[in-house]
């Protein structure tokens, strides 16, 4: 049972890290004025955030919450 908890925590940690990475890439795409890339990355960010389990959302930081509240581009 401890293995399952550790795997779940590791998965959540990795998903949050991935969301941060994609959010950084979105900001880079904005600065490059790459609208199509920005759009696709925005969709990817929302998909990653949907994969974060509801109980794990209680551990999100203010920066993470900002990521989740990004307005859609379309």
DAJO-V191605 format. One record per run of one state. SS is the DSSP state (H for helix, E for strand, - for the rest). FROM is the first residue (numbers start at 1). LEN is the number of residues. If there is no record, write none. Layout:
# DAJO-V191605
((SS,FROM,LEN) (SS,FROM,LEN))
This chain:
# DAJO-V191605
((-,1,1) (H,2,30) (-,32,3) (H,35,16) (-,51,4) (H,55,5) (-,60,2) (H,62,7) (-,69,6))
